[in-house]
Amino acid sequence: MAAFIIGQMQIHSRGWKDDYFSKIPTVVARHNGHFLVRGGNPEAMEGENVLPDAAFIIEFPDRIFARDFWASKEFQELAVLRRTGSTLNAILVDKLT
């Protein structure tokens, strides 16, 4: 069953962005994932949470692929870079059957 990683990102500085965003699509693809949303121009519809600067949804064939991507050395190296200038909230969910 397909699984999705859904994330909301607050960006605090920009120095890391070019390197991170130029590499992340390749790393996602190597793990059989693809972006359904990237950036997304977030707009508040309901609630009082702080609106993220960016949002994403990545689809994977299943949770195993998603977890393998998240735990991969390639992604974790990029995550260290990303954390130098952003904060991320991410969740893993299953596709509706």
N, C-alpha and C positions, 0 to 999 in steps of 0.2 A: 504494500500500500504506500502510495506517495506520502512524503513528509515535507514539511515546510519549516525553514528557519525564518522567523519574523523578527526584525530588529528595528529599534528606534535609537538614533544617535544624536547626541549633543556635541557640537564641534566647538572646542575652546581655543584652538590655534590652527593654523593652516599649513605649517611647514611640512607635515607628513603626507598630506593629501595626494599630491601628484604621484609619488612613489607607490603609495598604497592602492589608489584607484586604478593605476595602470597595470598592476599585477593581480589584483583580486579576481577579475573575471577568468583568467587562465587557471588559477588555483581552484576556483569553483568548478570549472569545466572538467578538470582532471579527476574530479570526484563525482562525475556524472550529474552535476547540478547545473541549474541555469536560473538567472535572475528573472523574476516576473515583474518586480518593481525594484528600481535602484534610484535613490534620491527621492523621487515621487512627489516633490513639491507639497509637503504635508499641509493640510488645512484642517482646523478644528471643526468638528461636527457636534460633539457633545462631551461633557466632562470638564474637569478642572485641572487635569495634569498639564504640565508644561509641554507645549508643542515641540516635537523634536526638530532639529535642523534638517535631518534626513531620515528616511525610512527605507527598508528593503524587505523583500520577500524572495527567498531562494527555494526553488523546488528541487527535491532529490527523489530518486526512485523509492527510497524507504528510509526509515530511521537509522539503519546501519550505515548507509552512505552518508547521511547527514552527520552522524556522530564521528565517523571516520574523517570526514572533512574537518570538523571542528577540532579534533584531536591531532590532526596532521601537523608535522613539523613545518611545512610550508605556510599553513594558515597561522599557526601559533607565532611564527616569526613576524608575519604581517600584523597580527594582533598586538604584539609588543610595540611595533611602530605606531599603530593606530591609537594605542592608549597614551602616547606622548602628547596627544592633542585632542582627545575626545573621550566621551563616556558612552557606553553602549548598554542597552537593555535588549536581550535576545531570548526568544523562547522557541521551542521545537514542538510542532503540532502535526497531527496526522490529517491527511486529506479526508474530507467527508465522503462516506461510502453510501 
